[in-house]
Amino acid sequence: MTLKPAIELARASGVRYPNESAEYRRAREALLAEEIELRRHIERVAAQRRQLPPGGEVTKPYAFEGEGGRTDFAGLFGGKQSLVVYNFMYGPQRAEPCPMCTSLLSAWDGEVPDITQRVALAVVARSPIDRLVAFKRQRGWHHLPLFTDLTGAFSHDYHAITPSGDEVPAFNVFTRRDGTIRHFWGGEMTGATSDPGQDPRGAPDLMPLWTIFDSTPEGRGADWYPRLRYT
């Protein structure tokens, strides 16, 4: 399919705002063309991701405990063929969970009923399930399916724990086809892949918070992060 030039689409948008200047409209039109190109690039990357060859088979007997009791890895799929797993930085060594993870999951909580129409979702941490559920209630989360990684093996294997033993967030997708469970894709943007002056965030960014800030004059900044509470 041959796409129209982005600048041509930008000029055809027809959007105007009260009292805007000609200078503003020229700059906004150029920006809109870049935004259209960004949208197209996101779509190309998503299509390339979907074309990945089969990933590694999941063969270890990982063990988890959720609010409904213990389960194996296959049990996290429920009746779905794809499973999204987010590793939440709330290990037993932490007095409180990671504020950044908490902000992300707070945004996701209301989306869970929609997400689970198509895929399974599991939020995994290494604290005991009672501790996870207590925090869930404290934050007012209603839908997030929380699970304890009982042995830590899953967290180690899928890069939620660094070789030095530090916790990091991890986002992985798995598939179940013809009874075989495989790793499909995982976020691999780490400190080694970050650009100067930027966090090693993924793309597209999973956090709606940053998407909103990126559309403001203040931007996301380099000296502010979410907190668990504000006074």
C-alpha positions as CSV (number, residue, x, y, z in Angstrom):
1,M,0.0,0.0,0.0
2,T,1.3,3.4,-1.0
3,L,0.8,6.0,1.8
4,K,0.3,9.6,1.1
5,P,3.2,11.9,2.3
6,A,2.7,12.8,6.0
7,I,2.9,16.5,5.2
8,E,0.1,16.1,2.7
9,L,-2.1,14.5,5.4
10,A,-1.1,17.2,7.9
11,R,-2.1,20.0,5.6
12,A,-5.5,18.3,5.0
13,S,-6.4,18.0,8.7
14,G,-8.2,21.3,8.7
15,V,-7.9,21.9,12.5
16,R,-7.5,25.4,13.6
17,Y,-7.6,27.0,17.1
18,P,-8.9,30.4,18.1
19,N,-6.5,33.3,17.5
20,E,-3.6,31.1,16.5
21,S,-0.9,32.9,14.4
22,A,0.4,31.9,11.0
23,E,3.7,31.1,12.6
24,Y,2.1,28.7,15.0
25,R,0.1,27.0,12.2
26,R,3.3,26.4,10.1
27,A,5.1,24.9,13.1
28,R,2.1,22.9,14.1
29,E,1.7,21.5,10.6
30,A,5.3,20.4,10.5
31,L,4.9,18.8,13.9
32,L,1.7,17.0,12.8
33,A,3.6,15.5,9.9
34,E,6.2,14.1,12.3
35,E,3.4,12.8,14.6
36,I,1.9,11.0,11.6
37,E,5.3,9.5,10.8
38,L,5.6,8.4,14.4
39,R,2.3,6.7,14.3
40,R,3.3,4.9,11.1
41,H,6.6,3.9,12.7
42,I,4.8,2.5,15.8
43,E,2.6,0.5,13.5
44,R,5.6,-0.9,11.5
45,V,7.4,-1.9,14.7
46,A,4.3,-3.6,16.0
47,A,4.0,-5.5,12.8
48,Q,7.7,-6.5,12.9
49,R,7.1,-7.7,16.5
50,R,4.2,-9.9,15.5
51,Q,6.5,-11.6,12.8
52,L,9.1,-12.7,15.4
53,P,10.0,-16.4,15.0
54,P,9.0,-18.7,17.9
55,G,10.7,-17.9,21.1
56,G,12.2,-20.2,23.7
57,E,9.9,-22.9,25.2
58,V,9.0,-22.5,28.8
59,T,10.0,-25.8,30.4
60,K,10.7,-25.0,34.1
61,P,8.1,-25.8,36.8
62,Y,7.5,-22.2,37.9
63,A,5.3,-21.8,40.9
64,F,3.0,-18.9,41.8
65,E,0.4,-18.0,44.4
66,G,-2.5,-15.7,43.6
67,E,-5.6,-14.6,45.5
68,G,-7.2,-17.9,44.5
69,G,-4.4,-20.1,45.6
70,R,-1.3,-21.8,44.0
71,T,-0.9,-22.3,40.3
72,D,1.7,-23.3,37.8
73,F,2.8,-21.1,34.8
74,A,0.1,-22.6,32.5
75,G,-2.5,-21.6,35.0
76,L,-1.7,-18.0,34.5
77,F,-3.1,-18.2,31.0
78,G,-6.6,-19.1,32.0
79,G,-8.5,-19.8,28.8
80,K,-6.3,-17.4,26.7
81,Q,-3.6,-18.1,24.1
82,S,-1.4,-15.2,25.0
83,L,-0.2,-14.0,28.4
84,V,1.2,-10.6,29.5
85,V,3.3,-10.7,32.6
86,Y,4.5,-7.6,34.4
87,N,7.1,-8.0,37.2
88,F,6.2,-5.5,40.0
89,M,9.2,-4.3,42.1
90,Y,7.9,-5.3,45.5
91,G,10.2,-8.0,46.8
92,P,10.3,-9.0,50.5
93,Q,13.4,-6.8,51.1
94,R,11.4,-3.6,50.3
95,A,9.6,-1.7,53.0
96,E,7.3,-0.3,50.2
97,P,6.9,-1.1,46.5
98,C,8.5,0.9,43.7
99,P,6.6,4.2,43.2
100,M,7.1,4.0,39.4
101,C,5.6,0.5,39.2
102,T,2.8,1.6,41.4
103,S,1.9,4.5,39.2
104,L,1.9,2.3,36.1
105,L,-0.2,-0.4,37.7
106,S,-2.7,2.2,39.1
107,A,-3.2,3.3,35.5
108,W,-3.6,-0.3,34.3
109,D,-6.1,-1.3,37.0
110,G,-9.1,0.1,35.2
111,E,-8.0,-1.4,31.9
112,V,-7.8,-5.0,33.1
113,P,-11.5,-5.9,32.2
114,D,-10.7,-4.7,28.7
115,I,-7.3,-6.3,28.4
116,T,-8.5,-9.7,29.5
117,Q,-11.1,-9.8,26.8
118,R,-8.2,-10.7,24.4
119,V,-5.2,-11.8,26.5
120,A,-4.4,-13.0,30.0
121,L,-2.6,-10.7,32.4
122,A,-0.5,-11.4,35.5
123,V,1.3,-9.0,37.8
124,V,4.1,-10.9,39.5
125,A,6.1,-9.9,42.5
126,R,8.2,-11.7,45.1
127,S,6.5,-10.6,48.3
128,P,4.0,-13.0,49.9
129,I,0.5,-12.8,48.4
130,D,-1.0,-11.5,51.6
131,R,1.3,-8.5,51.4
132,L,0.5,-7.9,47.8
133,V,-3.2,-8.1,48.5
134,A,-2.9,-5.7,51.4
135,F,-1.2,-3.1,49.2
136,K,-3.8,-3.7,46.5
137,R,-6.5,-2.8,48.9
138,Q,-4.6,0.2,50.2
139,R,-4.2,1.6,46.7
140,G,-7.8,0.9,45.8
141,W,-7.0,-1.4,43.0
142,H,-9.9,-3.6,42.0
143,H,-8.9,-5.7,39.0
144,L,-5.2,-6.4,38.9
145,P,-4.4,-10.1,39.1
146,L,-1.5,-10.3,41.5
147,F,0.8,-13.3,41.9
148,T,3.7,-14.2,44.1
149,D,6.7,-15.8,42.4
150,L,7.2,-18.4,45.1
151,T,10.7,-19.4,44.3
152,G,12.0,-16.4,42.4
153,A,13.0,-18.6,39.5
154,F,10.7,-16.9,37.0
155,S,11.9,-13.5,38.0
156,H,15.5,-14.5,37.6
157,D,15.0,-16.2,34.2
158,Y,12.9,-13.4,32.7
159,H,15.1,-10.5,33.8
160,A,13.2,-9.0,36.7
161,I,16.3,-9.6,38.9
162,T,19.7,-8.5,37.6
163,P,22.8,-10.7,37.9
164,S,23.8,-8.6,40.9
165,G,20.5,-9.4,42.6
166,D,18.8,-6.0,42.2
167,E,15.1,-5.9,41.3
168,V,14.0,-4.2,38.0
169,P,10.6,-4.1,36.3
170,A,10.1,-6.6,33.5
171,F,7.4,-6.9,30.8
172,N,7.1,-10.2,29.0
173,V,4.6,-11.8,26.6
174,F,4.1,-15.6,26.3
175,T,2.1,-17.7,23.9
176,R,0.4,-21.1,24.2
177,R,-0.1,-22.8,20.9
178,D,-0.9,-26.5,20.5
179,G,-0.1,-27.0,24.2
180,T,3.4,-25.5,24.0
181,I,4.2,-22.4,26.0
182,R,6.8,-20.1,24.5
183,H,8.3,-16.7,25.3
184,F,7.1,-14.4,22.6
185,W,8.6,-11.0,23.4
186,G,10.2,-9.1,26.3
187,G,11.2,-5.5,26.9
188,E,15.0,-5.3,26.4
189,M,15.6,-1.6,26.9
190,T,18.0,-1.3,29.8
191,G,20.6,1.1,31.0
192,A,22.9,-0.1,28.2
193,T,20.4,1.0,25.6
194,S,19.5,4.4,27.0
195,D,20.3,7.7,25.2
196,P,22.1,10.5,27.1
197,G,19.9,12.3,29.5
198,Q,17.1,9.8,29.2
199,D,15.8,6.9,31.3
200,P,16.1,3.4,29.7
201,R,12.4,3.5,29.0
202,G,10.7,1.3,26.5
203,A,9.0,2.4,23.3
204,P,6.1,2.8,23.1
205,D,6.1,3.8,26.8
206,L,3.8,1.7,28.9
207,M,3.0,4.6,31.3
208,P,0.1,6.9,30.3
209,L,1.6,9.4,32.8
210,W,4.6,10.1,30.5
211,T,2.4,10.2,27.4
212,I,0.4,13.0,29.0
213,F,3.5,14.9,30.2
214,D,5.1,14.6,26.8
215,S,2.3,16.6,25.4
216,T,2.9,19.6,27.7
217,P,5.5,22.4,27.7
218,E,7.0,21.0,30.9
219,G,7.6,17.6,29.4
220,R,8.5,14.7,31.6
221,G,11.6,16.4,33.0
222,A,14.6,14.7,34.4
223,D,14.1,15.4,38.2
224,W,10.6,14.2,38.9
225,Y,9.2,10.7,39.5
226,P,5.9,9.5,41.0
227,R,5.7,9.0,44.7
228,L,3.5,6.6,46.7
229,R,1.9,9.5,48.5
230,Y,1.9,13.3,48.3
231,T,1.5,15.7,51.2
